[in-house]
Amino acid sequence: MLRPRSPRDDVTSVADELASNAIRHSRSGQGGKFTVQITRHGTLVRVMVADDGAPDGPRLIENPDGEGGRGLVVVNALALRTGVDGDHHGRVVWADIDWDAADAGAAMPAMPAAQADQAAIQDAETALARRFADVPTWYGRATHAWWALTTTGLATAPTADELAELLSDLPEARPTPVTPGDQQAPQGGIPRCA
């Protein structure tokens, strides 16, 4: 049985598609860099990906039965509006997604108290990095969610423990064995952030 998609799933899918496009179709994937920024204002979430530019701009595919190029079709299906700013030197591709407050309000984690949670966030980032050494993981201070960039795409979870569970199920994210003498995560897994 399929469960209904949540706005969080839509935001994750859009961020994944735009970040993947930056890697595949811009200089960002040729030794450059890209930045993902996700902001929320009321019931609107904007996903922006800044890349190092490319000779051609993003474009929708002409053949929906083709091997690739469906990323922007997915983004356009999930977003209220999309846009591109910039040129071959660098650009920002963005999409606005409706965050239905009635469905998503309870799912959005409360904003943590900055000073009280910094140590817990740092401990969780260290534990995730130690446990999944080959997978970039981080805490999104703007999104208040945990993120990981895997070979299958962008993964997100509301807590570090839930992200660790997701990563444990992926073949490329096998946990790194802990040798005696290494510092281990506290009993119960990754430290929790409020």
C-alpha positions as CSV (number, residue, x, y, z in Angstrom):
1,M,0.0,0.0,0.0
2,L,1.4,3.4,-1.0
3,R,1.5,6.0,1.7
4,P,0.7,9.6,0.7
5,R,3.7,11.8,0.0
6,S,4.5,14.4,2.6
7,P,5.7,17.9,1.9
8,R,9.1,16.8,3.4
9,D,9.3,14.0,0.8
10,D,8.6,16.6,-2.0
11,V,11.3,18.9,-0.6
12,T,13.8,16.0,-0.4
13,S,13.0,14.9,-3.9
14,V,13.4,18.4,-5.4
15,A,16.7,19.0,-3.5
16,D,18.0,15.6,-4.7
17,E,17.1,16.3,-8.3
18,L,18.5,19.8,-8.4
19,A,21.7,18.7,-6.6
20,S,22.1,15.7,-9.0
21,N,21.7,18.0,-12.0
22,A,24.4,20.4,-10.6
23,I,26.8,17.4,-10.5
24,R,25.8,15.9,-13.8
25,H,25.3,19.0,-16.0
26,S,27.5,21.8,-14.7
27,R,31.2,22.4,-13.9
28,S,30.3,21.5,-10.3
29,G,30.6,17.9,-11.2
30,Q,34.1,18.5,-12.8
31,G,35.9,19.3,-9.6
32,G,33.8,22.3,-8.7
33,K,31.3,22.8,-5.9
34,F,27.6,23.3,-5.4
35,T,25.5,24.6,-2.5
36,V,22.0,23.6,-1.5
37,Q,19.9,26.0,0.5
38,I,16.5,25.2,1.8
39,T,14.4,27.9,3.5
40,R,10.9,28.0,4.8
41,H,8.6,31.0,5.0
42,G,5.0,30.2,6.1
43,T,3.6,27.5,3.9
44,L,6.3,27.9,1.2
45,V,9.6,26.1,1.0
46,R,12.3,27.2,-1.4
47,V,15.0,24.8,-2.5
48,M,17.9,26.6,-4.2
49,V,21.0,24.9,-5.7
50,A,23.9,27.2,-6.7
51,D,26.4,25.5,-9.1
52,D,29.5,26.5,-11.0
53,G,27.7,27.1,-14.3
54,A,27.6,25.3,-17.7
55,P,27.5,26.3,-21.4
56,D,23.8,25.4,-21.6
57,G,21.1,26.1,-19.1
58,P,18.7,23.5,-17.5
59,R,16.1,22.3,-19.9
60,L,13.2,19.8,-19.9
61,I,13.5,16.6,-21.9
62,E,11.8,16.3,-25.3
63,N,11.5,12.5,-25.1
64,P,9.8,11.2,-21.9
65,D,10.8,7.7,-22.9
66,G,14.5,8.6,-23.1
67,E,17.2,7.2,-20.7
68,G,17.7,10.4,-18.7
69,G,16.6,13.9,-18.2
70,R,13.5,13.3,-16.1
71,G,14.9,15.4,-13.1
72,L,13.3,18.7,-14.1
73,V,10.1,16.9,-15.0
74,V,9.9,15.7,-11.4
75,V,10.9,19.1,-10.1
76,N,8.2,20.8,-12.1
77,A,5.6,18.3,-11.0
78,L,6.3,18.9,-7.3
79,A,6.9,22.6,-7.3
80,L,4.5,25.6,-7.5
81,R,7.1,27.5,-9.6
82,T,10.7,27.1,-10.7
83,G,13.4,29.4,-12.0
84,V,17.0,29.8,-13.0
85,D,19.3,32.8,-12.4
86,G,22.8,33.2,-13.6
87,D,24.9,32.0,-16.6
88,H,27.8,29.8,-17.6
89,H,30.0,31.3,-14.8
90,G,27.5,30.2,-12.1
91,R,23.8,29.9,-11.6
92,V,21.1,29.2,-9.1
93,V,18.3,26.8,-9.9
94,W,15.3,27.1,-7.5
95,A,11.9,25.6,-6.9
96,D,9.1,26.7,-4.5
97,I,7.2,23.9,-2.9
98,D,3.9,24.2,-1.0
99,W,4.4,23.1,2.6
100,D,0.8,22.3,3.6
101,A,0.7,23.5,7.1
102,A,-2.3,21.2,8.0
103,D,-0.3,18.1,7.0
104,A,3.2,19.2,7.7
105,G,3.0,21.3,10.8
106,A,3.4,18.4,13.2
107,A,6.2,16.9,11.1
108,M,8.4,20.0,11.1
109,P,10.9,19.6,14.1
110,A,10.9,22.4,16.6
111,M,13.8,24.9,16.2
112,P,16.4,23.8,18.7
113,A,17.8,26.2,21.3
114,A,21.1,27.2,19.7
115,Q,23.5,27.0,22.7
116,A,21.9,24.0,24.4
117,D,22.0,21.8,21.3
118,Q,25.4,22.7,19.8
119,A,27.3,20.1,21.7
120,A,24.7,17.4,20.9
121,I,24.8,18.3,17.2
122,Q,28.5,18.2,17.1
123,D,28.6,14.8,18.9
124,A,26.0,13.4,16.5
125,E,27.9,14.7,13.5
126,T,31.1,13.1,14.8
127,A,29.4,9.8,15.5
128,L,27.8,9.7,12.0
129,A,31.1,10.6,10.4
130,R,32.8,7.8,12.3
131,R,30.1,5.2,11.7
132,F,29.6,6.1,8.0
133,A,33.0,7.3,6.9
134,D,32.3,7.1,3.2
135,V,29.0,9.1,3.3
136,P,28.9,12.9,3.8
137,T,26.5,13.6,6.6
138,W,25.5,16.9,8.2
139,Y,22.9,18.7,10.3
140,G,21.0,21.4,8.3
141,R,20.9,24.3,10.6
142,A,18.4,26.1,8.3
143,T,16.2,23.0,7.9
144,H,16.7,21.5,11.3
145,A,17.0,18.1,9.8
146,W,19.8,15.6,9.3
147,W,21.1,15.0,5.7
148,A,23.4,12.5,3.9
149,L,24.6,12.5,0.3
150,T,24.6,8.9,-0.9
151,T,25.3,7.4,-4.3
152,T,21.5,6.8,-4.6
153,G,20.6,10.4,-3.7
154,L,20.0,12.8,-0.9
155,A,18.6,11.3,2.3
156,T,17.1,13.2,5.1
157,A,15.6,12.5,8.6
158,P,14.4,14.5,11.5
159,T,16.9,12.9,13.9
160,A,20.5,11.6,13.7
161,D,19.3,8.2,14.9
162,E,16.7,8.0,12.1
163,L,19.3,9.0,9.5
164,A,21.7,6.3,10.8
165,E,18.8,3.8,10.4
166,L,18.3,4.9,6.8
167,L,22.0,4.7,6.0
168,S,22.4,1.3,7.6
169,D,19.9,-0.1,5.0
170,L,22.0,1.2,2.0
171,P,24.7,-1.1,0.6
172,E,27.2,1.7,0.0
173,A,26.8,3.0,3.5
174,R,27.9,0.0,5.5
175,P,28.8,1.1,9.0
176,T,32.6,1.4,9.6
177,P,33.7,-1.2,12.2
178,V,34.8,0.2,15.5
179,T,38.1,-1.1,16.7
180,P,38.9,-1.5,20.4
181,G,40.1,1.8,21.9
182,D,38.0,3.9,19.5
183,Q,35.5,6.2,21.1
184,Q,32.1,4.8,20.5
185,A,28.7,6.6,20.4
186,P,26.8,6.6,23.7
187,Q,24.6,3.6,24.5
188,G,21.5,3.8,22.3
189,G,23.3,5.1,19.2
190,I,23.7,8.6,17.9
191,P,23.2,11.4,20.5
192,R,19.8,13.0,20.1
193,C,19.2,16.7,19.4
194,A,16.0,18.2,20.7
